[in-house]
Amino acid sequence: MPTVRQEGCSGCGVCMFYCPEEAISMNDNRVAEIDQNICIDCGKCIEICPRGVIFRAGE
């Protein structure tokens, strides 16, 4: 499942826009958070993140 490296997230929201399941939100610090209960592991957020800070855990 995708994970966000929090210290690199700029809070641009591109991942939220492209997530087909609306599993991504911004926390109070404007850092993306992925709801693992909603995420279908499609990888669109990984592909689209302009900073490359979303990745699959273990990769």
PQR file with spaces between the fields and no chain letter, atoms N, CA, C, O and H, PARSE charges and radii, in Angstrom:
ATOM       1  N    MET     1       0.836   -1.187    0.000 -0.4000 1.5000
ATOM       2  CA   MET     1       0.000    0.000    0.000 -0.0000 2.0000
ATOM       3  C    MET     1       0.884    1.255    0.000  0.5500 1.7000
ATOM       4  O    MET     1       1.957    1.266    0.603 -0.5500 1.4000
ATOM       5  N    PRO     2       0.431    2.289   -0.668 -0.5600 1.5000
ATOM       6  CA   PRO     2       1.202    3.535   -0.722  0.2800 2.0000
ATOM       7  C    PRO     2       1.368    4.196    0.658  0.5500 1.7000
ATOM       8  O    PRO     2       0.483    4.149    1.512 -0.5500 1.4000
ATOM       9  N    THR     3       2.512    4.795    0.824 -0.4000 1.5000
ATOM      10  CA   THR     3       2.861    5.508    2.043 -0.0000 2.0000
ATOM      11  C    THR     3       3.451    6.856    1.644  0.5500 1.7000
ATOM      12  O    THR     3       4.095    6.969    0.601 -0.5500 1.4000
ATOM      13  H    THR     3       3.231    4.833    0.131  0.4000 1.0000
ATOM      14  N    VAL     4       3.234    7.869    2.462 -0.4000 1.5000
ATOM      15  CA   VAL     4       3.773    9.202    2.182 -0.0000 2.0000
ATOM      16  C    VAL     4       4.971    9.464    3.091  0.5500 1.7000
ATOM      17  O    VAL     4       4.880    9.320    4.310 -0.5500 1.4000
ATOM      18  H    VAL     4       2.711    7.777    3.309  0.4000 1.0000
ATOM      19  N    ARG     5       6.095    9.850    2.485 -0.4000 1.5000
ATOM      20  CA   ARG     5       7.248   10.299    3.274 -0.0000 2.0000
ATOM      21  C    ARG     5       6.931   11.733    3.688  0.5500 1.7000
ATOM      22  O    ARG     5       7.099   12.666    2.903 -0.5500 1.4000
ATOM      23  H    ARG     5       6.168    9.967    1.495  0.4000 1.0000
ATOM      24  N    GLN     6       6.484   11.896    4.897 -0.4000 1.5000
ATOM      25  CA   GLN     6       5.913   13.147    5.388 -0.0000 2.0000
ATOM      26  C    GLN     6       6.839   14.349    5.269  0.5500 1.7000
ATOM      27  O    GLN     6       6.384   15.447    4.949 -0.5500 1.4000
ATOM      28  H    GLN     6       6.347   11.138    5.535  0.4000 1.0000
ATOM      29  N    GLU     7       8.119   14.163    5.519 -0.4000 1.5000
ATOM      30  CA   GLU     7       9.023   15.317    5.501 -0.0000 2.0000
ATOM      31  C    GLU     7       9.239   15.880    4.105  0.5500 1.7000
ATOM      32  O    GLU     7       9.756   16.989    3.972 -0.5500 1.4000
ATOM      33  H    GLU     7       8.489   13.271    5.779  0.4000 1.0000
ATOM      34  N    GLY     8       8.858   15.151    3.059 -0.4000 1.5000
ATOM      35  CA   GLY     8       9.038   15.646    1.706 -0.0000 2.0000
ATOM      36  C    GLY     8       7.777   16.181    1.051  0.5500 1.7000
ATOM      37  O    GLY     8       7.847   16.793   -0.015 -0.5500 1.4000
ATOM      38  H    GLY     8       8.438   14.250    3.167  0.4000 1.0000
ATOM      39  N    CYS     9       6.620   15.960    1.675 -0.4000 1.5000
ATOM      40  CA   CYS     9       5.344   16.374    1.080 -0.0000 2.0000
ATOM      41  C    CYS     9       5.183   17.892    1.171  0.5500 1.7000
ATOM      42  O    CYS     9       5.361   18.490    2.232 -0.5500 1.4000
ATOM      43  H    CYS     9       6.563   15.463    2.541  0.4000 1.0000
ATOM      44  N    SER    10       4.839   18.505    0.020 -0.4000 1.5000
ATOM      45  CA   SER    10       4.655   19.956   -0.013 -0.0000 2.0000
ATOM      46  C    SER    10       3.191   20.361    0.197  0.5500 1.7000
ATOM      47  O    SER    10       2.886   21.546    0.328 -0.5500 1.4000
ATOM      48  H    SER    10       4.694   18.020   -0.842  0.4000 1.0000
ATOM      49  N    GLY    11       2.294   19.379    0.229 -0.4000 1.5000
ATOM      50  CA   GLY    11       0.882   19.688    0.415 -0.0000 2.0000
ATOM      51  C    GLY    11       0.217   20.239   -0.833  0.5500 1.7000
ATOM      52  O    GLY    11      -0.777   20.960   -0.736 -0.5500 1.4000
ATOM      53  H    GLY    11       2.542   18.416    0.123  0.4000 1.0000
ATOM      54  N    CYS    12       0.746   19.914   -2.002 -0.4000 1.5000
ATOM      55  CA   CYS    12       0.197   20.467   -3.248 -0.0000 2.0000
ATOM      56  C    CYS    12      -1.194   19.928   -3.570  0.5500 1.7000
ATOM      57  O    CYS    12      -1.973   20.604   -4.242 -0.5500 1.4000
ATOM      58  H    CYS    12       1.552   19.329   -2.082  0.4000 1.0000
ATOM      59  N    GLY    13      -1.519   18.723   -3.104 -0.4000 1.5000
ATOM      60  CA   GLY    13      -2.845   18.157   -3.309 -0.0000 2.0000
ATOM      61  C    GLY    13      -3.057   17.433   -4.624  0.5500 1.7000
ATOM      62  O    GLY    13      -4.167   16.976   -4.897 -0.5500 1.4000
ATOM      63  H    GLY    13      -0.886   18.174   -2.558  0.4000 1.0000
ATOM      64  N    VAL    14      -2.028   17.315   -5.445 -0.4000 1.5000
ATOM      65  CA   VAL    14      -2.180   16.628   -6.726 -0.0000 2.0000
ATOM      66  C    VAL    14      -2.618   15.181   -6.503  0.5500 1.7000
ATOM      67  O    VAL    14      -3.473   14.677   -7.232 -0.5500 1.4000
ATOM      68  H    VAL    14      -1.127   17.686   -5.224  0.4000 1.0000
ATOM      69  N    CYS    15      -2.058   14.528   -5.533 -0.4000 1.5000
ATOM      70  CA   CYS    15      -2.419   13.131   -5.256 -0.0000 2.0000
ATOM      71  C    CYS    15      -3.896   13.000   -4.892  0.5500 1.7000
ATOM      72  O    CYS    15      -4.554   12.039   -5.292 -0.5500 1.4000
ATOM      73  H    CYS    15      -1.364   14.937   -4.941  0.4000 1.0000
ATOM      74  N    MET    16      -4.410   13.955   -4.141 -0.4000 1.5000
ATOM      75  CA   MET    16      -5.833   13.934   -3.769 -0.0000 2.0000
ATOM      76  C    MET    16      -6.712   14.015   -5.012  0.5500 1.7000
ATOM      77  O    MET    16      -7.724   13.321   -5.107 -0.5500 1.4000
ATOM      78  H    MET    16      -3.876   14.735   -3.816  0.4000 1.0000
ATOM      79  N    PHE    17      -6.332   14.852   -5.954 -0.4000 1.5000
ATOM      80  CA   PHE    17      -7.107   15.051   -7.175 -0.0000 2.0000
ATOM      81  C    PHE    17      -7.168   13.781   -8.023  0.5500 1.7000
ATOM      82  O    PHE    17      -8.206   13.474   -8.609 -0.5500 1.4000
ATOM      83  H    PHE    17      -5.510   15.416   -5.878  0.4000 1.0000
ATOM      84  N    TYR    18      -6.065   13.048   -8.087 -0.4000 1.5000
ATOM      85  CA   TYR    18      -5.988   11.865   -8.939 -0.0000 2.0000
ATOM      86  C    TYR    18      -6.435   10.574   -8.263  0.5500 1.7000
ATOM      87  O    TYR    18      -6.608    9.566   -8.949 -0.5500 1.4000
ATOM      88  H    TYR    18      -5.222   13.298   -7.611  0.4000 1.0000
ATOM      89  N    CYS    19      -6.628   10.565   -6.967 -0.4000 1.5000
ATOM      90  CA   CYS    19      -7.031    9.335   -6.269 -0.0000 2.0000
ATOM      91  C    CYS    19      -8.475    8.986   -6.623  0.5500 1.7000
ATOM      92  O    CYS    19      -9.381    9.759   -6.313 -0.5500 1.4000
ATOM      93  H    CYS    19      -6.488   11.383   -6.410  0.4000 1.0000
ATOM      94  N    PRO    20      -8.712    7.828   -7.271 -0.5600 1.5000
ATOM      95  CA   PRO    20     -10.065    7.467   -7.693  0.2800 2.0000
ATOM      96  C    PRO    20     -10.996    7.120   -6.533  0.5500 1.7000
ATOM      97  O    PRO    20     -12.216    7.130   -6.695 -0.5500 1.4000
ATOM      98  N    GLU    21     -10.438    6.819   -5.380 -0.4000 1.5000
ATOM      99  CA   GLU    21     -11.240    6.419   -4.228 -0.0000 2.0000
ATOM     100  C    GLU    21     -11.356    7.502   -3.157  0.5500 1.7000
ATOM     101  O    GLU    21     -11.984    7.290   -2.119 -0.5500 1.4000
ATOM     102  H    GLU    21      -9.446    6.811   -5.248  0.4000 1.0000
ATOM     103  N    GLU    22     -10.748    8.666   -3.412 -0.4000 1.5000
ATOM     104  CA   GLU    22     -10.725    9.760   -2.435 -0.0000 2.0000
ATOM     105  C    GLU    22     -10.171    9.299   -1.084  0.5500 1.7000
ATOM     106  O    GLU    22     -10.689    9.645   -0.022 -0.5500 1.4000
ATOM     107  H    GLU    22     -10.238    8.838   -4.254  0.4000 1.0000
ATOM     108  N    ALA    23      -9.104    8.512   -1.166 -0.4000 1.5000
ATOM     109  CA   ALA    23      -8.481    7.956    0.029 -0.0000 2.0000
ATOM     110  C    ALA    23      -7.410    8.864    0.622  0.5500 1.7000
ATOM     111  O    ALA    23      -6.846    8.560    1.673 -0.5500 1.4000
ATOM     112  H    ALA    23      -8.683    8.231   -2.029  0.4000 1.0000
ATOM     113  N    ILE    24      -7.128    9.982   -0.053 -0.4000 1.5000
ATOM     114  CA   ILE    24      -6.052   10.869    0.397 -0.0000 2.0000
ATOM     115  C    ILE    24      -6.639   12.181    0.893  0.5500 1.7000
ATOM     116  O    ILE    24      -7.513   12.771    0.260 -0.5500 1.4000
ATOM     117  H    ILE    24      -7.586   10.229   -0.908  0.4000 1.0000
ATOM     118  N    SER    25      -6.144   12.617    2.028 -0.4000 1.5000
ATOM     119  CA   SER    25      -6.551   13.906    2.595 -0.0000 2.0000
ATOM     120  C    SER    25      -5.297   14.613    3.092  0.5500 1.7000
ATOM     121  O    SER    25      -4.217   14.025    3.149 -0.5500 1.4000
ATOM     122  H    SER    25      -5.433   12.137    2.543  0.4000 1.0000
ATOM     123  N    MET    26      -5.455   15.871    3.445 -0.4000 1.5000
ATOM     124  CA   MET    26      -4.352   16.635    4.014 -0.0000 2.0000
ATOM     125  C    MET    26      -4.573   16.774    5.516  0.5500 1.7000
ATOM     126  O    MET    26      -5.681   17.077    5.960 -0.5500 1.4000
ATOM     127  H    MET    26      -6.333   16.349    3.398  0.4000 1.0000
ATOM     128  N    ASN    27      -3.534   16.555    6.284 -0.4000 1.5000
ATOM     129  CA   ASN    27      -3.668   16.729    7.726 -0.0000 2.0000
ATOM     130  C    ASN    27      -3.520   18.207    8.092  0.5500 1.7000
ATOM     131  O    ASN    27      -3.405   19.051    7.204 -0.5500 1.4000
ATOM     132  H    ASN    27      -2.634   16.309    5.923  0.4000 1.0000
ATOM     133  N    ASP    28      -3.521   18.521    9.350 -0.4000 1.5000
ATOM     134  CA   ASP    28      -3.443   19.911    9.805 -0.0000 2.0000
ATOM     135  C    ASP    28      -2.149   20.614    9.389  0.5500 1.7000
ATOM     136  O    ASP    28      -2.096   21.843    9.329 -0.5500 1.4000
ATOM     137  H    ASP    28      -3.614   17.836   10.072  0.4000 1.0000
ATOM     138  N    ASN    29      -1.120   19.837    9.106 -0.4000 1.5000
ATOM     139  CA   ASN    29       0.168   20.399    8.682 -0.0000 2.0000
ATOM     140  C    ASN    29       0.309   20.467    7.167  0.5500 1.7000
ATOM     141  O    ASN    29       1.403   20.709    6.657 -0.5500 1.4000
ATOM     142  H    ASN    29      -1.163   18.839    9.155  0.4000 1.0000
ATOM     143  N    ARG    30      -0.810   20.251    6.429 -0.4000 1.5000
ATOM     144  CA   ARG    30      -0.828   20.229    4.960 -0.0000 2.0000
ATOM     145  C    ARG    30       0.107   19.156    4.401  0.5500 1.7000
ATOM     146  O    ARG    30       0.849   19.389    3.448 -0.5500 1.4000
ATOM     147  H    ARG    30      -1.698   20.054    6.843  0.4000 1.0000
ATOM     148  N    VAL    31       0.052   17.991    5.011 -0.4000 1.5000
ATOM     149  CA   VAL    31       0.805   16.834    4.556 -0.0000 2.0000
ATOM     150  C    VAL    31      -0.206   15.758    4.181  0.5500 1.7000
ATOM     151  O    VAL    31      -1.160   15.512    4.919 -0.5500 1.4000
ATOM     152  H    VAL    31      -0.551   17.802    5.785  0.4000 1.0000
ATOM     153  N    ALA    32       0.001   15.119    3.032 -0.4000 1.5000
ATOM     154  CA   ALA    32      -0.924   14.088    2.562 -0.0000 2.0000
ATOM     155  C    ALA    32      -0.933   12.886    3.494  0.5500 1.7000
ATOM     156  O    ALA    32       0.104   12.458    4.002 -0.5500 1.4000
ATOM     157  H    ALA    32       0.776   15.319    2.432  0.4000 1.0000
ATOM     158  N    GLU    33      -2.126   12.356    3.704 -0.4000 1.5000
ATOM     159  CA   GLU    33      -2.301   11.121    4.468 -0.0000 2.0000
ATOM     160  C    GLU    33      -3.197   10.204    3.649  0.5500 1.7000
ATOM     161  O    GLU    33      -4.194   10.646    3.079 -0.5500 1.4000
ATOM     162  H    GLU    33      -2.968   12.703    3.291  0.4000 1.0000
ATOM     163  N    ILE    34      -2.841    8.929    3.592 -0.4000 1.5000
ATOM     164  CA   ILE    34      -3.597    7.950    2.822 -0.0000 2.0000
ATOM     165  C    ILE    34      -4.356    7.044    3.784  0.5500 1.7000
ATOM     166  O    ILE    34      -3.760    6.409    4.653 -0.5500 1.4000
ATOM     167  H    ILE    34      -2.031    8.569    4.055  0.4000 1.0000
ATOM     168  N    ASP    35      -5.661    6.990    3.624 -0.4000 1.5000
ATOM     169  CA   ASP    35      -6.495    6.108    4.435 -0.0000 2.0000
ATOM     170  C    ASP    35      -6.367    4.699    3.875  0.5500 1.7000
ATOM     171  O    ASP    35      -6.924    4.390    2.822 -0.5500 1.4000
ATOM     172  H    ASP    35      -6.146    7.506    2.917  0.4000 1.0000
ATOM     173  N    GLN    36      -5.640    3.857    4.575 -0.4000 1.5000
ATOM     174  CA   GLN    36      -5.369    2.500    4.107 -0.0000 2.0000
ATOM     175  C    GLN    36      -6.633    1.641    4.038  0.5500 1.7000
ATOM     176  O    GLN    36      -6.642    0.612    3.362 -0.5500 1.4000
ATOM     177  H    GLN    36      -5.188    4.109    5.430  0.4000 1.0000
ATOM     178  N    ASN    37      -7.688    2.048    4.723 -0.4000 1.5000
ATOM     179  CA   ASN    37      -8.947    1.301    4.689 -0.0000 2.0000
ATOM     180  C    ASN    37      -9.738    1.589    3.409  0.5500 1.7000
ATOM     181  O    ASN    37     -10.609    0.807    3.027 -0.5500 1.4000
ATOM     182  H    ASN    37      -7.681    2.884    5.272  0.4000 1.0000
ATOM     183  N    ILE    38      -9.437    2.701    2.756 -0.4000 1.5000
ATOM     184  CA   ILE    38     -10.136    3.086    1.524 -0.0000 2.0000
ATOM     185  C    ILE    38      -9.279    2.814    0.289  0.5500 1.7000
ATOM     186  O    ILE    38      -9.805    2.470   -0.770 -0.5500 1.4000
ATOM     187  H    ILE    38      -8.730    3.336    3.066  0.4000 1.0000
ATOM     188  N    CYS    39      -7.984    2.965    0.419 -0.4000 1.5000
ATOM     189  CA   CYS    39      -7.042    2.824   -0.697 -0.0000 2.0000
ATOM     190  C    CYS    39      -7.177    1.448   -1.360  0.5500 1.7000
ATOM     191  O    CYS    39      -7.266    0.426   -0.681 -0.5500 1.4000
ATOM     192  H    CYS    39      -7.556    3.244    1.279  0.4000 1.0000
ATOM     193  N    ILE    40      -7.192    1.443   -2.701 -0.4000 1.5000
ATOM     194  CA   ILE    40      -7.263    0.191   -3.454 -0.0000 2.0000
ATOM     195  C    ILE    40      -5.900   -0.180   -4.047  0.5500 1.7000
ATOM     196  O    ILE    40      -5.814   -1.123   -4.834 -0.5500 1.4000
ATOM     197  H    ILE    40      -7.120    2.274   -3.253  0.4000 1.0000
ATOM     198  N    ASP    41      -4.852    0.533   -3.689 -0.4000 1.5000
ATOM     199  CA   ASP    41      -3.480    0.251   -4.111 -0.0000 2.0000
ATOM     200  C    ASP    41      -3.319    0.307   -5.635  0.5500 1.7000
ATOM     201  O    ASP    41      -2.631   -0.528   -6.223 -0.5500 1.4000
ATOM     202  H    ASP    41      -4.922    1.299   -3.050  0.4000 1.0000
ATOM     203  N    CYS    42      -3.955    1.293   -6.264 -0.4000 1.5000
ATOM     204  CA   CYS    42      -3.866    1.418   -7.727 -0.0000 2.0000
ATOM     205  C    CYS    42      -2.543    2.033   -8.167  0.5500 1.7000
ATOM     206  O    CYS    42      -2.109    1.814   -9.298 -0.5500 1.4000
ATOM     207  H    CYS    42      -4.514    1.971   -5.786  0.4000 1.0000
ATOM     208  N    GLY    43      -1.896    2.800   -7.290 -0.4000 1.5000
ATOM     209  CA   GLY    43      -0.597    3.391   -7.599 -0.0000 2.0000
ATOM     210  C    GLY    43      -0.635    4.729   -8.316  0.5500 1.7000
ATOM     211  O    GLY    43       0.418    5.278   -8.641 -0.5500 1.4000
ATOM     212  H    GLY    43      -2.249    2.978   -6.371  0.4000 1.0000
ATOM     213  N    LYS    44      -1.824    5.269   -8.570 -0.4000 1.5000
ATOM     214  CA   LYS    44      -1.898    6.552   -9.275 -0.0000 2.0000
ATOM     215  C    LYS    44      -1.205    7.663   -8.501  0.5500 1.7000
ATOM     216  O    LYS    44      -0.553    8.519   -9.099 -0.5500 1.4000
ATOM     217  H    LYS    44      -2.679    4.823   -8.306  0.4000 1.0000
ATOM     218  N    CYS    45      -1.334    7.661   -7.203 -0.4000 1.5000
ATOM     219  CA   CYS    45      -0.693    8.694   -6.381 -0.0000 2.0000
ATOM     220  C    CYS    45       0.831    8.604   -6.471  0.5500 1.7000
ATOM     221  O    CYS    45       1.524    9.622   -6.459 -0.5500 1.4000
ATOM     222  H    CYS    45      -1.864    6.965   -6.717  0.4000 1.0000
ATOM     223  N    ILE    46       1.337    7.392   -6.561 -0.4000 1.5000
ATOM     224  CA   ILE    46       2.781    7.191   -6.679 -0.0000 2.0000
ATOM     225  C    ILE    46       3.270    7.764   -8.004  0.5500 1.7000
ATOM     226  O    ILE    46       4.289    8.453   -8.056 -0.5500 1.4000
ATOM     227  H    ILE    46       0.774    6.565   -6.571  0.4000 1.0000
ATOM     228  N    GLU    47       2.539    7.474   -9.065 -0.4000 1.5000
ATOM     229  CA   GLU    47       2.914    7.939  -10.401 -0.0000 2.0000
ATOM     230  C    GLU    47       2.843    9.459  -10.529  0.5500 1.7000
ATOM     231  O    GLU    47       3.685   10.059  -11.197 -0.5500 1.4000
ATOM     232  H    GLU    47       1.711    6.915   -9.023  0.4000 1.0000
ATOM     233  N    ILE    48       1.856   10.085   -9.902 -0.4000 1.5000
ATOM     234  CA   ILE    48       1.579   11.503  -10.140 -0.0000 2.0000
ATOM     235  C    ILE    48       2.293   12.452   -9.162  0.5500 1.7000
ATOM     236  O    ILE    48       2.420   13.640   -9.459 -0.5500 1.4000
ATOM     237  H    ILE    48       1.172    9.598   -9.360  0.4000 1.0000
ATOM     238  N    CYS    49       2.748   11.974   -8.036 -0.4000 1.5000
ATOM     239  CA   CYS    49       3.362   12.856   -7.028 -0.0000 2.0000
ATOM     240  C    CYS    49       4.559   13.597   -7.628  0.5500 1.7000
ATOM     241  O    CYS    49       5.543   12.964   -8.011 -0.5500 1.4000
ATOM     242  H    CYS    49       2.645   11.009   -7.794  0.4000 1.0000
ATOM     243  N    PRO    50       4.488   14.934   -7.714 -0.5600 1.5000
ATOM     244  CA   PRO    50       5.581   15.695   -8.328  0.2800 2.0000
ATOM     245  C    PRO    50       6.882   15.668   -7.526  0.5500 1.7000
ATOM     246  O    PRO    50       7.950   15.953   -8.068 -0.5500 1.4000
ATOM     247  N    ARG    51       6.798   15.330   -6.256 -0.4000 1.5000
ATOM     248  CA   ARG    51       8.013   15.291   -5.437 -0.0000 2.0000
ATOM     249  C    ARG    51       8.529   13.870   -5.221  0.5500 1.7000
ATOM     250  O    ARG    51       9.611   13.675   -4.667 -0.5500 1.4000
ATOM     251  H    ARG    51       5.931   15.098   -5.816  0.4000 1.0000
ATOM     252  N    GLY    52       7.756   12.887   -5.658 -0.4000 1.5000
ATOM     253  CA   GLY    52       8.187   11.496   -5.523 -0.0000 2.0000
ATOM     254  C    GLY    52       8.230   10.999   -4.096  0.5500 1.7000
ATOM     255  O    GLY    52       9.049   10.145   -3.758 -0.5500 1.4000
ATOM     256  H    GLY    52       6.877   13.046   -6.108  0.4000 1.0000
ATOM     257  N    VAL    53       7.351   11.527   -3.248 -0.4000 1.5000
ATOM     258  CA   VAL    53       7.399   11.137   -1.834 -0.0000 2.0000
ATOM     259  C    VAL    53       6.339   10.103   -1.458  0.5500 1.7000
ATOM     260  O    VAL    53       6.211    9.742   -0.288 -0.5500 1.4000
ATOM     261  H    VAL    53       6.685   12.221   -3.523  0.4000 1.0000
ATOM     262  N    ILE    54       5.583    9.629   -2.442 -0.4000 1.5000
ATOM     263  CA   ILE    54       4.631    8.562   -2.176 -0.0000 2.0000
ATOM     264  C    ILE    54       5.220    7.285   -2.782  0.5500 1.7000
ATOM     265  O    ILE    54       5.614    7.259   -3.948 -0.5500 1.4000
ATOM     266  H    ILE    54       5.687    9.923   -3.393  0.4000 1.0000
ATOM     267  N    PHE    55       5.269    6.250   -1.984 -0.4000 1.5000
ATOM     268  CA   PHE    55       5.899    5.007   -2.399 -0.0000 2.0000
ATOM     269  C    PHE    55       5.203    3.828   -1.738  0.5500 1.7000
ATOM     270  O    PHE    55       4.445    4.000   -0.783 -0.5500 1.4000
ATOM     271  H    PHE    55       4.949    6.271   -1.037  0.4000 1.0000
ATOM     272  N    ARG    56       5.459    2.645   -2.244 -0.4000 1.5000
ATOM     273  CA   ARG    56       4.929    1.437   -1.603 -0.0000 2.0000
ATOM     274  C    ARG    56       5.889    1.029   -0.509  0.5500 1.7000
ATOM     275  O    ARG    56       7.095    0.932   -0.737 -0.5500 1.4000
ATOM     276  H    ARG    56       6.075    2.505   -3.020  0.4000 1.0000
ATOM     277  N    ALA    57       5.368    0.794    0.660 -0.4000 1.5000
ATOM     278  CA   ALA    57       6.214    0.383    1.798 -0.0000 2.0000
ATOM     279  C    ALA    57       6.975   -0.881    1.421  0.5500 1.7000
ATOM     280  O    ALA    57       6.403   -1.818    0.864 -0.5500 1.4000
ATOM     281  H    ALA    57       4.389    0.873    0.846  0.4000 1.0000
ATOM     282  N    GLY    58       8.238   -0.898    1.721 -0.4000 1.5000
ATOM     283  CA   GLY    58       9.076   -2.038    1.407 -0.0000 2.0000
ATOM     284  C    GLY    58       9.793   -1.926    0.073  0.5500 1.7000
ATOM     285  O    GLY    58      10.601   -2.789   -0.271 -0.5500 1.4000
ATOM     286  H    GLY    58       8.703   -0.137    2.174  0.4000 1.0000
ATOM     287  N    GLU    59       9.506   -0.867   -0.685 -0.4000 1.5000
ATOM     288  CA   GLU    59      10.174   -0.678   -1.983 -0.0000 2.0000
ATOM     289  C    GLU    59      11.204    0.426   -1.901  0.5500 1.7000
ATOM     290  O    GLU    59      11.866    0.728   -2.894 -0.5500 1.4000
ATOM     291  H    GLU    59       8.850   -0.166   -0.405  0.4000 1.0000
